Amino acid sequence: SPPKPPAMASRRGAPPLPLRLRRLLRSPISRCACFIVALTVLLVVLSLRQIARVDLPRSDLPHQVPNEQLWVSNGYGYHACVTPTHRYIGPIESDRYMTVRSNGGLNQMRTGICDMIAVARLVNATLVIPQLDKRSFWQDTSTFKDIFNEPGFIKALEGDVHIVSDLPESLQSAPRARKHFTSWSGASYYEDVKELWKDHKVVHVPKSDSRLANNGLPIDIQRLRCRCLYQALRFSDPIEDLGKVLSQHNTCTTEACGASKITWKVYCSSSTI
């Protein structure tokens, strides 16, 4: 008889599979499990190839960016929304005053002060420089002028809101209305708040975290908040100077960093910020 094909010879020569294994391979569940395992392995391989492709260095990017360009933005078509519209008018003279006690951490107080600037504009009141939190969270003895540039703050917003450092002497001992504003309120809410000044010259706001609504406010009020946050609320000169010193030490070269770390620690430990 003619010789058997090699494949059949090897198949007959191989030891037979156990009966239990043969039954397991014939079952639909086993075939489905094998398919899932194979698909999972394929997906893992493709994912690893994609990750490796993303991690490859791009030839169109510079290997090192000069220090002077680190803080320069190319814009991406965005611009600061701080310029008032052509319909915006300056503040109107009034005999209303509003005092504010800020609360929270420094960042919360900053955003709260910007909201209170917008509120003062909505109710047409003169804002007294806010008092910073000294008890609830901040627990610091610093005043507004210790942290922020007070003259620059008043100057930057003179076309938006009347701001004074303190109440006039004639109103120092005058009775004040006390009002907790409802958070996330719109412009119409503050139209009703104006009624408080019918019986009092001064309204005191014990908390500055009564956030204005994010939507539905006039565009000029939104831009006023941005002007306050990004242009008017600048740190005081000593803090600005200290920040420049720290940034210079933080961007030092590798060789000089070892020596500058000691100086940096001295500045940090002596700072009262």
Buried (B, 14 or more C-beta within 10 A) or exposed (E): EEEEEEEEEEEEEEEEEEEEEEEBEEEEEEEEEEEEEEEEEEEEEEEEEEEEEEEEEEEEEEEEEEEEEEEEEEEEEEEEEBEBEEEBEEBEEEEBBBBBBBBBEBEBBBBBBBBBBBBBBBBBBBBBBBBBBBEEEBEBEBBBBBBBBBEBBBEBBEEBBBBEEEBBEEBEEEEBBEBEBEEEBBBEBBEEBBEBBEEBBBBBBBBBBBBBBEEEBBEBBBBBBBBBBEBBBBBBEEBEEBEEEBEEBEEBEEEEEEEBEEEBEEEEEEEEE
